[in-house]
Amino acid sequence: MRALKRMNAEVHALLTDESSTPELRDYAEAEDFEIFTGPEEDVLARYAMAARYFGTDVIVRATGDSPLVSATLGEAIIKIHKKRHADLSHYIGPPLGTGVEVVSAYSLFTAEREARDRFEREHMTTYIYRHPERFEVIEEPCSSRCRLSQINVSIDEKHDYVTVLNIYRDLYSGKPIEIDELIRWLKQHVAKGETV
């Protein structure tokens, strides 16, 4: 949330389900985030409901398993998304867990109305990706200085958690870790042949 708060947005919101809301509410409020409760399994509906509630035209999605999300990359892909009037945009090439997806409310509402597949309901942008003939999907290569796509810094497994702990141990100084710092650290450790 602290990294995402650096992004210029009318609303910063944490979207979750009913069972998680009580545990997350204090964290959201401490970071000046709105909290929005929606369906547990139907994440697509949750995002569409939040977009209607907050009245937003553009939605930026970052997942809770990505503590190293980059506001710098986020701001840059938003500019490309708006300039090209895209339906869905994201960078390709940065470490997994540093990027965001940017989606138009119109496309999100279309997906919500038409998606029937359970996987499409559980993952908010899958329907859009599956219909490139209908939606303008921008998959922009990130700059070469940020390119390190073979590395995952999202937290899915225990070893991912250990990697992120090591990164924070070495780089965290009370403010979100910038993408340039992270890339330097990853390249240094990858070059040494360490498991990250």
N, C-alpha and C positions, 0 to 999 in steps of 0.2 A: 504494500500500500504506500509506503514511503517513496519508493521509486516512482510509482505511477502518479503520485501526487504532484510530481514535477512536470507532468504533462498538462498542457493548457486545455482544460475541459470545463464545460458548464456544470457537469455533475461528475463526482467521483463516488461510485457505489460498489458495495460488496454484495454480490448476488449469491444467495444460498437457499437451502431448504429449511423447512420448519424445525426439524430436529437439531440442526446446527445453529440456528439463529441465537438461542440464548447464550451459547458459548462464544459466539463471534461478535455479539453486539458491542461489548465493552471495547474490544480491539478496534472495531470500525469507528466507534465514537471517538476514541483516543486519537485516531489519525484523521478525524474530520471527514469520514466517509459516511454516506447514507448506507443503510442496510435494506435490502429488498429480499423478501421471502417469496419463493415460488415453488413449483412442483419439484419433487426430488428426482424423479426419473426423466421427466420431459424438460431437459435443459433448454431446448429450442423454445418451448413455450415460456419458460422462465425469463429468457432474454427478451422475447417479444413483449411480454407483459411489462417488464421493466422499461423498455423503450417507450411504450405507450404511457406508462405512469410518469416518467420523467420528461416526456415530450422531446426526445432526442431524434435527430435525423441521421446521425452517424454514431455507431457504437464501436468502441475499442474493447476488444476482449483479451484479457490476460488471465491465465489460470493460476490457481492457488498453489500449485506445485512448482511454481517458477519464481523463487525468491530473487533471482538475478535478472529479472526482466529489465530491459533498458528503455528508459524514457527517451533517450536520444534517438534510438532506432524507431520508437513509437511515433515521435513527433515527425520524423522524416517520412515514414510511410503514410502518415495521415496526409501530408502535403501532396504526395504523389496520388493518393486515392482521390482527393478532392479535385486536383488539377485534371485528372483523367476521367472524372465522373464515374468511377468504378462502382461495382456492386460489392466486391470483396477484394481486399488487398493484404498482402503480407510479403515480407522479405524472404528470399531463399539464400541460404549460405551461412548465416550466423550460427553460433552454438545454439542447439535446441534448448529452449527455456529462456532465451533472451528477447525473443520477438513477441509481437502481438498480431492479432487479426483485426482488420478494420472492415466493417460491414455497414452498408446502407440500411436504414430502417425499412425502406420499401422492399428490399431483397429479403430481409429477415422476416417481414410479415408474409411475403409470398411463400417462403419456405415453411413458415408455421402453418399456413392455410393448406398447403399441398402435400407436405411430407407425410408419408404413411409408415414407412419402414422404421422399426424400433431404433436402429442404429442412427438414423437421420434425426430422430427425436432426441436421442441421448447426446448427440454432438451437434451443436447449433449451426455449423456451417457446412456439414456434409452434403445436404441436399443441394446447396448452391454449387459446390465443387462438382457434383455429379451431373450438373446440367450446364455445361459450358456454352451450349448453343443458346441459352436464354440469359445468362449472366456474364457480365464483364468482370472476369477474375484476373487481377494483376498479381503476378508472382515475380516481383522485382528482385534481381540479384543485388545483394548488399555490396557495399564498397569492399574492395579487396582487403582493407585494413581490419574489417570485422569478420572476414570469412574464415570459418572453422566449423563447418557443418558436421564433421564426424564426431564432434564432442557434444555430450548431453550434460547440461547443468540444471535440468529439471529434476525433481525428486520423485522417482517412481519406485526405486528399490533401496535397500539399506546402503549399498555401496554408493549410490547417488547422494544420499544424505551425508555420508562420510566425506565425499568429495566437496560438497558445498560447505561443510564445516571447516575443511582445510582452507578453502578459498576465503571464507570469512575470517578465519584465524590470521591469515597473512595480509588481507587487504582491507578489512572493515575498520573504519575510523570514526564511526558514529553517523555516517551518512551513506546513502546508497552507493554501491560500487559501480563506477562508470564502465561502460563497455570496453574502452581502450585499456583500462587497468586489467580487466578480466581477460581480454585477449592476450595481453603480454604475459600474464601469469600462466594461462593455459599453454601458450607456446613454449614457455620456459620449461614447464613440467613435462609436456609432451616430448620436447627435444631431449630431455633427460631419460626418456623411456619409462617414466613413472606411470602408474595406473591412476587415472583421474576420473 
